[in-house]
Amino acid sequence: MKIDRKMEIKNRLKAIREQKNISQKELAEILKINVYTVSKWETGVRTPDDEHLDQIARALCVKKEYLLGL
């Protein structure tokens, strides 16, 4: 699956996570946060802050700018 850099962060995060075959629960465990937080990010209810964006980028082996669509 090719990731469109113009996608919203919620869609980009979900697509990358699924592409890497990581569940929401696994990502939450890696980030040491509640799985509901990951769910809220992926549904657009909340947006990850800068600290979490850095952690997500490291966990998914992508650049923070890529997550942001820059």
N, C-alpha and C positions, 0 to 999 in steps of 0.2 A: 504494500500500500504506500503510495507516494503521499507525503505530507505537504499540504498547501500552506505556504508561509503566510497567507492572508487569512487563514482560519482564525477564529477567536481562540484565545488561550485555553478555554474549557475544552474545545474540540481537539486542539492540538495536543493537550496533555493526555486526554483519553486515547487518542490515536497512537501516540508514541508508547504509552503504557501498554496498550494492547499489542502493538507491534513487537514489543519486547517480551510479551507473554507474562506480564506481571499483573496480578489481581490488585484491586483497590486495597484489599486487606494486606497484601504483601507490601505494597508501597507505603501504606500507613505504618506498618511495623518497621520498615527501613527508616522512615522519617520520625518514628517515635511519636506518632499522633493518632488521633481517633480516626477510624475508617470513615466515619460520617463527615469528617472534614474533607477528605479526598472526594467523597461523593458530592459534597456541596461545591467544590471547585469544578468538578466535571459537569455539573448541572447549571453552573453559572450563578448559584445563590451567593457564593463568596468567591473572592479572588485571592490567590496566595500572595502573602506579603513578600518583600525582597529576600528576607532570610529563608523563607520556605522555597522561593524560586531557586535560590542557590542550591539548596538541599535536593530539590527535585531534579535539577539539571545534573548534579553529580550522580544521583541514584539512577537516572535514566541514561547517563553517558551522552548528554547533549549540552550544548551551550545555552546559557540563560537567554541570550539574545534570540536563539532559535525558538525557544518556548514562547517568547514575546512576539515572534514574527518579524524580527528586525533583520 
